[in-house]
Amino acid sequence: MKITFHGQSCVQVETDQTSLIIDPFLNGNPVAKANPEDIKVSYILLTHGHNDHVGDTVQIAKQNNATVIAPFELATFLGWKGCNVHPMHIGGSASFDFGQVKFTQAFHGSAYTDEENQTITYTGMPGGILLTLEGKTIYHAGDTGLFGDMKLIGERNNIDLAFLPIGDNFTMGPEDALTAAEWVKAQKVVPMHYNTFPLIEQDAHAFADALKAKGIEGIVMEVSDTLEL
């Protein structure tokens, strides 16, 4: 399968059978290179309702007739906006034609902000995603701080690739993300949620070096980089 990093926390996964995208924040993302109208997917997976993760979901979902897989409250919110949705929640798993999705906990917030009308809509609990397809398991942690049950996630799942936030300020910083990488025991770790805005500037290569010192393969993916899994 081919995995593309679009910046912030946006990851696209393509196989021979399907294509899906996680947290498609492209418009308004100062580092993104892809345009929403160019994204061709059958599924959109969302970790939580913050604007830099919901992003262009409605446009992408409607232009592709794609299904949005998200925590219940967020799925309901997007269903009201005309999207096809499959609601889920933390601890729950579901099978799809491409494989399996399971939501894990994450420690963060989850609300959609309408700045024009100065309203904030609660969108349920934030989550992480365990995505299993073609015999591989990808862990997308979403936005989160470090939490002890990451050890349990690592013990109960054979994770091939983990995407972990390192930006600090709003999520884990590099030091806590290094501990998270040890706990989830992924074969490969990609940092995310950094350098999009000044408040979350980090040295991803220094983080990858710290992973290497722990015997973990760290991969720094620049925007639009791809890797094969």
C-alpha positions, 0 to 999 in steps of 0.5 A: 500500500502507498501512504502519503503525508499531506501535512499536519495530521493528514494521511492518505492510504491507497491500496489496489482496492481502495483509497482513504484519507485521515483528517483531511486539512488542506485548505487553510493549511499553510504547508499542504500541497494537495488541493481538496478537489484532487483527492479521490477517496472512498472513505474519510476517517476523522479523529476529532472535531477540531477544524485542523482535522475536519478540514475539507471533509464535507467537500471531499466526501460530497465530491467522491460520495465517500463515507465519513467514519468518525466518533458518533457526535462528529459523524452526526454533525457531518451527517447534518451537513449532507455527508454519508457517515458511519458513526463509531466510538472509543473501544468500538471496531467495525469491518469495512470492505478495505479492512477494520477500523478501531477507535482508541482513546486520546486525551485532547478536546473535540469541537468545531469552531465557527469563527464567523458566528463565534460558535463552538459545537461539541463533537464528542470525545477525541480518538485515535485510530487503529487501521488494519488493512492488507495484513498491516496495522497503522496507528494514527494517534490523533491529537493527544497527550501521553497516556498510560494505556498506550502501553496496552495498545502496544501490547494488544496490537502488532503495529507496523506504522504509527503516526504520533504528534510531536508539536507540543503546546496542544499535544505531546512534545517530542520527549513524551512522543518518544515514550509513546513510541516505546510503548506502542512498539510500532516497527516504524514511527512517523512524527506529525502535527508539527511545523504547521504553525509557529506554536508547534514548531519542532525538529522532526529529524532530532526526534527521528534520531532520538527514536534511532537511539532507542532502536526504533525506526523513525521516518520523517515524511515531508509534505507530499512524501510517500512510503510503501508499507 
